[in-house]
Amino acid sequence: MNLAGNPLKRTQKLDTGRVRRFILPDRKIRVTQITTFCPDIIGPGPTHLYLIENDALVLLDTGIPTKLAKRFFYDSRNQIIPPEIEALPEDYSKQELLEGLHLAGHSIKDVDLLVITHGHPDHFLMGRWIVEQANCPVTAHALDTSDICNPWGMLEMWFNLRQRTMAMGMPQPKGVSDSNHFYMEDVNPESIGFSLKVDFPIMQEGLLTLNHSSLKGIEVKHLPGHSPGSVGLIVGQEGSEKVLLCGDVLLSPITPHPDDLLTYLRTLEKLKNLQDIVLALPAHGKVIRNVKARVDFLQKYHRQRLKITYKTCRKPCSAWDIATLPDYFDIAVDPSKFNPLAGNEALMHMEVLQMVQGLKRVSINKGVHLFQNQGEPFEEVYNRILDLVKDQRINPIMRY
């Protein structure tokens, strides 16, 4: 196997545009990584799409249209779009995908199946255009189809997010008068394509299917925690070295944002037990060459976040108090700016601590929920969390 990946095109400006091919040991299956534009720092960074050449031509994920990426990530944080990003053509991501397919020896019309790893905008919003060109079916896990298929899903998410972030104590985004920005409330979701029809949902793990036939060498794994329906694909023949296409479940050097920390910690345990995985290809960032080492790092990372959260809550704290601690994230969070991902990650750690009676909600002050620890040694609390991770029968029934 070519673990380094054969470069078909080098990285271009803004760390995007690279195309490289990975050839599996039997040389019958090839995986081509096509990197498309998505902002970093304020977003997760360029999105890797994967073309799997086997019995069928399978495209994993779609990326996000550049026009929407430029607005979506900066509007939500009330920040000005940098000139070098504003100058990008509005179809830049589409151009990158088409060139990547061409370098792999295909056109977009050759795609037989589109698989969506999960229902976040940078993974499916270019899907409608792809389907129009390729006339191919779409599959995604049943638990994420409501986010992918609902044309008003992003607007619903935005309203729910406002309520949730206010309960965290987070400052809300200010109105923006710049005509270059769009408002979710003013957008016609059908004309922009905020949804994608899923032709058949993934209901269980096993071989990927197309037209009721199994595609040998491509296995679906349900890997929830980043989203309820996150999936990965294990590519490779039985008994040989395999590659895991993991979406956002494993990332490097950034850490995935957990939608449900308890479920995510269980998924990390599941990933440790996968056999014959020699390489993980994520949707953002660097190739992961040692999956077990990365899983170990992420488990330690969340243990440390739990410890910091617990100890800080000696006195009543909101989720925003935790998220804006100077050393809570690698990049400090500005307390005065709207940052829902940071706030939600802190909240997910508070939720797990609350489930094992490590934290207790002590008051709601002007709509902001405040939590305080119960004074036990952290190790006792953490041992209960480990027991909770092992006990698959117990799940959250209250979000905060």
N, C-alpha and C positions, 0 to 999 in steps of 0.2 A: 504494500500500500504506500502511496505517496503521501506521507503524513504532513509534509510541508504544504502541499497543494501546488499544482502546476500553474504558475501565473499566466493568464491569458491577456490580462490588462492590469497595469499598476494603478495604485490609488491616485486619484486626481485631487483637485482642490477640495477643501473642507472634508478631507479623509473619506471621500466617497468615490464611487465609480469603479472600484476594483472588481475584477472577475478572475476566479481561480478554480481549478478543477481538482477533485480528489478521486482517485481510482482505487476501488476496493480490491482485495487480494485476488479474487477469481477473475478480475478484469472484465466481468460482465456487467457490473453496475458502476456507473459514474455519477458523481455528485458535483455540480457546479455551483459555486457561491457567487451571487450577483449582489453587489452592495449598492444600495440606493439612498438618496438623500433623506436625512431626518436630522434636525438640529441636535447638537450635543450641549452640555452644560445645562441648558434650559429644557432639553429633551433627552431621550436615551441615547442619541447618536445615530449615525447611519444604520439603516435596517438591511440585514442580510436576507436575501431570498435564496431559495435552494431549488435547483432543477435536478431531478432524479431521473436518470436514463436507465430504464430497465425494460420489462415487458411493455410498459407504457411510459409516457413522458409526464411526470408529475411535477407540478410547481407548488412549492411550500411557501405560503404567505405572499403578500402583494406589495408591501410598502404603502406609503401615503403620498397622494398627489402633492407636488411641491407647492402649488398654490395654497392648499389647505395647511400644509406643514408650516409655512411661513406665518400664517395667521393664527392657527390653532395654538401653537406652543407659546407664542409671545403674547397673544391676547389674554390667555388664562393667567398670566403673571403680570399683566399690565406693564410690559417692557417694550421698548422700541426695537424694531427689527434691524439688525446690523446691516450696513450698506452692501456688504459682499453677499449676504443672503437675500436681501431685497432685489439684488440685480440678477439672481438666477432666473432662467426662463421658467414659466409656470408649469411646463411639461417636462422639467428636467429629470424627474424620477422615471417618467415613462421612457424618455430617451435612454436612460441608463439600463433599464430592463431590456429594451429592444436590442441594444448593442450587446448586452450580456448573452442574450439568447442567440444572436448572430455569431458571436465568438464561440459559442458551444456547438454551433452547426445546426441551429434550428431557427424557426420563426415563431412568433407568438401563436400562429394558427396551428402549430404542431402540438400544443399543449393538450393532453388528454384529460387531465384532472387537476383541479385546484384544491389544495388542502389549506385550511386556516388553522394555525396553532392555537389562537385564542382571540377573543372578541375585543381587542384594543385597537384604536384607530390606525396606528402605524402598521397594522398587520392585515387589514382587510379593506381599507378605503379606496385602494386602486383596483379592487376586485371587479367592480361592475364594468369598467373599461376593458379589463382582461377578458372577461366572459364574452363581451360583445365581439371582441376580436377572435377569440379561440373557439367560441361556441362549445365550451366544455362544462361539465357539471362541477358543482362545488360541494365539499364536505367539511364539516366542523363538528366538534363535540356538541351533543344536545344541550349541555348546560350553558353554553355560550351563544347558542343560536338566537336567544332573545336580544342580545346586544348587537349581533351581526345583522339580523333580519329586520329589525324595527327601524323604519326611517326616522322616527322621532326619538330613538334611543339615546342619542347624544344630548338632546334637549332635556329629556327626562333625567339623565345622569347629572346634567348641570344643575337642575333645580334641587335634586337630592343632595348634591355636593354642597350647595350653599347651606342647606339646613345642617348637614353633618359638620361642616367646617366651623359654623357659628357655635355649635355645641362644643367644639374643641377649644374655642377661644381665639380662633385665627382671625386676623383682620381681613375684611372682604375686599375684593378688587374694586378699584375706583372706576368710574365711567371714563371712557376714552372717546375723544371727539375726532381723532385723526381719521380722515376718510379712508385711509388704507386698511383700517381694521374693520372686521365684520362683527356683528353681534349675533349670538346664537338665536335670539328671539326673532331676528329679522330674516333668517335664512330659510329658504325653501329646501327642505332636505331631499326632496325628490329630484330637483334640478341639479343639485350638487352631487348626489349619490352617497348619502350618509348610510346606506344600507346595502346589503348584498343577499340575494336569495341563496339559501342553503338547500341543495337538491336532495341530499340524504344525510341525516345527522349520524354521527358516530355514537353508538350506544354501548359498546363494549370494546375491550382490548382484543387484539388479534391482528391477523393480516389485513392490510389495507385492501379495500375492495373497489372495483370499478365494473359497472354493468353486471353486478351480482357475481363477479369472478374475483378470486383472491389474487393479489399481486405478490408473488413469492419474493422474499428478500426485503419486504417493507412491512414492518410490524408497528402497529399503533400502541402507544402507552398513554394512559390517562395520568397526568402529572399535575393535579390541582394545587392551588395555594397562591399562585400569582393571579389566577382567575379560576372560577369554578370548573371551567371546561378546558383548561390548558392541556394540550397533548404534545407528545413528542413522537418522532418516527425513528425506529431502529432499523438501519439499513445494512444489509449484509446477509449472506447465506448461512444457514444453520451449521454450527460447528466451526465457523471461521471468525476472524476478527470483524468487528462491526463498528459502525459510526452512529452516534446518537444526534439527531437533529432536534434540539431541545427548546426551541422558541426562546421565551424569556425565563424559563424555569431555572436555568443555570446561565450566569453571565460572568464575564471577567473583562476588565478589572472592576466594573461597577457591580453592585449587588442587586438582585431582583427585588422589586417592591412587592411585599406580600399583601394580597387581598384578604387572606385569612391565615394568620401566622400558625395556628395549631395545625391546620391542614398542610401548610407548606413544610413544617417540621416533619410531618409524617411522610411527605413526598421525598424529602431529603433522605430519610431512612430507606425508602424504597429504591432510590437511585444508588445507594451504597451496595445493594444486593444484585444489581444488574451484572450479568456475566458477559465477558468477551468484548466489552466496550473499550476501544483503544483511543477514541477521539470523540469529543463533543463539539458540534458546530452550533453556536448560539445565534440568536437573531440580532444581537448587537455585540460590538466589542471583539475581543480576541478569541481565537480557537482555544479550546480547553483540552490540553494534552494529558491531563491526569484527572479523571472525573472524581475519583475517590478523594484525592487531595483537595479538590475544590469544594466538594461536599463537606469535608471536615472543616475547612475554613469557614463556610457559611454557617455551620452549626455553632462554631465558636463565636462567630460574629453576632449571632442572635442571642447567644447566652450572655455576651457582654452587654448587648442592648437591654436585655431583660434586667441585668444587674444594675446598670446605670439608672434605668427607669425606676426600679424598686427603691434604690437608695435615695434617689432624689425626692421620692414621695414620702420622706419622713414628715414633711408638712404637706397640706393639701396642694395638689398640682393639677393643671389641665393638660391635655395632650399637647397643646401648643407650648406650654412651659417646657415640656420634655423635648419636643422637636427642635426648639431653639437653644438648647444647651450648647455651649461653645464647641464641645468635642463629641456631640452625639452623631454627627455625620462627618465624612471626610471634608466636605465643603460646608462651612457654617451657614445656617439658615437665617436670613434677615427677618427679625421679629416683626418688622413693619410691612412685609410683603406677603401677599397671598401665595401659599405653597401647599396645595392639597396633598401631594404625594408625601411630603415630609410629615405633615400632620397625621396623615392616615397611618404611616408606618409606626409612629409613636403610639397611636391609639391601638393598633393591633397588638403591640407588646403589653399595653395596659390591660387589654381584654383578656389575654392569656393569664396574666398575673391575677386578675380578678376571678377567673374561673377556678383557681386553686386557693382562693381566699387569701392571697398575698396582698392584694389591694382591695379597698372598699370605697365605694362612692360615698363621700361624706356630705356633699351638698351640691346644689345647682344654683349658681350665683349669676343672675341676669342671663339665664339660659346656658351658661357655661358649666360643664360637668367637672367636678373636682374630686380627685382620688387621693387616698392616703394609705400608706402601708400599715401593717398590723404589728410591726415591731419584732417579728421573728428574724432569725439569721437567714440570710438569702439562700444558703445552701439547702436548708430545709424546704424552702419554697420551691427552689429549682428542682429538687428531687421529685416533688409532686408534679411538676410540669413534665418531667421525663416519664413518669407513670402515666400521665394524661396522654402523652404522645403515643405510648404503646397501646393504650386502651382504645381501640377503634370504635367502641360502642358510644363514646362520649363526644358530643359535638356542641358547638355554641348554639344557643337558641335566642340570645339577645346580643345585638351588635355593640351596644355601649350602655 
